[in-house]
Amino acid sequence: MILLLGAAFLTQVVPYGQIVESREAVADAREQLAELEAENAQLTADVAALGTEAEIEKLAREKLGYVRPGETAYVVLDPPSVDQPSVDPKPEAPAQDESTWVDKVWNFLTGADAES
């Protein structure tokens, strides 16, 4: 009876590990998709803005220092830096382990916990 229960348990552990890995891969892919969609929206807005005369003039003034005839350009420089004592940031708190007990057992059985 114990052998049958052990065999039944082991046949369920392997598919569970594959399911967990698949879920992590899907979550990573969704996160990457969201980042790429946000970047795409920003780039689309930038392209649309570049089609206007006002944006072209603004960029020419900011990036290249262009001025219209009769205007005077001024350059503002930062004052020389004074050595100030640096403040050490607070050390980060250790990350919380969000894995379930089944994940921990699976990592133990596969040896994944020893790699970390």
Secondary structure, 3 states (H helix, E strand, C coil): CHHHHHHHHHHHHHHHHHHHHHHHHHHHHHHHHHHHHHHHHHHHHHHHHHCCHHHHHHHHHHHHCCCCCCCCCCCCCCCCCCCCCCCCCCCCCCCCCCCCHHHHHHHHHHCHHHHC
